[in-house]
Amino acid sequence: MPAWSEYRDTARARGALALELYRIETTPIVPPQELGETLPAHLDYQKKLEAEGKLVLAGPLSDDSGEQMNGSGMIIYRAESMEQARRLAENDPMHAQGKRSFTLRRWLINEGSLTISVKLSGQSMSLE
């Protein structure tokens, strides 16, 4: 496999978006009731990062069946480096207080599409 930067540059040269983001998969390491104790601080932290333009997307993941919550989640950060993304993850109260562990990966977005609908008078938004 090529080096990350080589692949990114090749993707850009062929016309791909090659948008670099950072993906966190966060996994609980304590019982569910202990997660609930830290949830308000975690959500406040995410709101702060969103306001700063550093949080792209975040939310829970299902179990393998797709029918149950398992306590894990995914967070997508906008950061200048792996080190900055790691600091963002480490400062999340869930991680800082030892309630969850996480894995960090760079994510290069090359393909796909999004549809965003904003209805101003209806005060609604949808993302598809």
MOMO-V855446 format. One record per residue. N is the residue number from 0. RES is the residue in three letters. PHI is phi in degrees with one decimal (* if undefined). Layout:
n->N res->RES phi->PHI
n->N res->RES phi->PHI
This chain:
n->0 res->MET phi->*
n->1 res->PRO phi->-74.6
n->2 res->ALA phi->-63.5
n->3 res->TRP phi->-53.8
n->4 res->SER phi->-64.0
n->5 res->GLU phi->-65.1
n->6 res->TYR phi->-63.9
n->7 res->ARG phi->-58.6
n->8 res->ASP phi->-65.0
n->9 res->THR phi->-64.6
n->10 res->ALA phi->-62.0
n->11 res->ARG phi->-63.3
n->12 res->ALA phi->-63.8
n->13 res->ARG phi->-88.2
n->14 res->GLY phi->98.3
n->15 res->ALA phi->-74.3
n->16 res->LEU phi->-60.4
n->17 res->ALA phi->52.8
n->18 res->LEU phi->-82.4
n->19 res->GLU phi->-90.9
n->20 res->LEU phi->-128.3
n->21 res->TYR phi->-129.1
n->22 res->ARG phi->-105.4
n->23 res->ILE phi->-110.9
n->24 res->GLU phi->-109.1
n->25 res->THR phi->-112.0
n->26 res->THR phi->-127.5
n->27 res->PRO phi->-66.6
n->28 res->ILE phi->-126.1
n->29 res->VAL phi->-131.9
n->30 res->PRO phi->-60.6
n->31 res->PRO phi->-52.2
n->32 res->GLN phi->-64.2
n->33 res->GLU phi->-73.0
n->34 res->LEU phi->-64.2
n->35 res->GLY phi->-60.6
n->36 res->GLU phi->-65.3
n->37 res->THR phi->-99.9
n->38 res->LEU phi->-56.5
n->39 res->PRO phi->-58.5
n->40 res->ALA phi->-66.5
n->41 res->HIS phi->-61.8
n->42 res->LEU phi->-66.6
n->43 res->ASP phi->-62.1
n->44 res->TYR phi->-63.0
n->45 res->GLN phi->-65.1
n->46 res->LYS phi->-61.9
n->47 res->LYS phi->-63.3
n->48 res->LEU phi->-65.2
n->49 res->GLU phi->-61.5
n->50 res->ALA phi->-62.8
n->51 res->GLU phi->-83.6
n->52 res->GLY phi->80.5
n->53 res->LYS phi->-97.8
n->54 res->LEU phi->-97.8
n->55 res->VAL phi->-92.7
n->56 res->LEU phi->-148.0
n->57 res->ALA phi->-161.2
n->58 res->GLY phi->171.3
n->59 res->PRO phi->-76.0
n->60 res->LEU phi->-112.9
n->61 res->SER phi->-85.9
n->62 res->ASP phi->-76.3
n->63 res->ASP phi->-63.4
n->64 res->SER phi->-77.3
n->65 res->GLY phi->80.5
n->66 res->GLU phi->-109.6
n->67 res->GLN phi->-128.6
n->68 res->MET phi->-76.3
n->69 res->ASN phi->-125.2
n->70 res->GLY phi->90.3
n->71 res->SER phi->-86.0
n->72 res->GLY phi->-154.3
n->73 res->MET phi->-129.1
n->74 res->ILE phi->-130.4
n->75 res->ILE phi->-114.0
n->76 res->TYR phi->-106.9
n->77 res->ARG phi->-102.8
n->78 res->ALA phi->-144.7
n->79 res->GLU phi->-85.8
n->80 res->SER phi->-163.3
n->81 res->MET phi->-58.8
n->82 res->GLU phi->-63.1
n->83 res->GLN phi->-65.9
n->84 res->ALA phi->-62.6
n->85 res->ARG phi->-62.3
n->86 res->ARG phi->-63.3
n->87 res->LEU phi->-59.5
n->88 res->ALA phi->-66.7
n->89 res->GLU phi->-63.4
n->90 res->ASN phi->-82.8
n->91 res->ASP phi->-62.3
n->92 res->PRO phi->-52.9
n->93 res->MET phi->-61.7
n->94 res->HIS phi->-83.2
n->95 res->ALA phi->-62.4
n->96 res->GLN phi->-94.3
n->97 res->GLY phi->72.6
n->98 res->LYS phi->-87.4
n->99 res->ARG phi->-139.6
n->100 res->SER phi->-106.0
n->101 res->PHE phi->-146.1
n->102 res->THR phi->-117.6
n->103 res->LEU phi->-122.0
n->104 res->ARG phi->-139.5
n->105 res->ARG phi->-72.3
n->106 res->TRP phi->-132.6
n->107 res->LEU phi->-104.4
n->108 res->ILE phi->-91.1
n->109 res->ASN phi->-113.6
n->110 res->GLU phi->-128.7
n->111 res->GLY phi->123.2
n->112 res->SER phi->-151.9
n->113 res->LEU phi->-131.7
n->114 res->THR phi->-120.9
n->115 res->ILE phi->-118.1
n->116 res->SER phi->-119.6
n->117 res->VAL phi->-118.1
n->118 res->LYS phi->-111.5
n->119 res->LEU phi->-64.9
n->120 res->SER phi->-70.2
n->121 res->GLY phi->-85.7
n->122 res->GLN phi->48.8
n->123 res->SER phi->-137.8
n->124 res->MET phi->-145.4
n->125 res->SER phi->-134.0
n->126 res->LEU phi->-126.1
n->127 res->GLU phi->-127.8
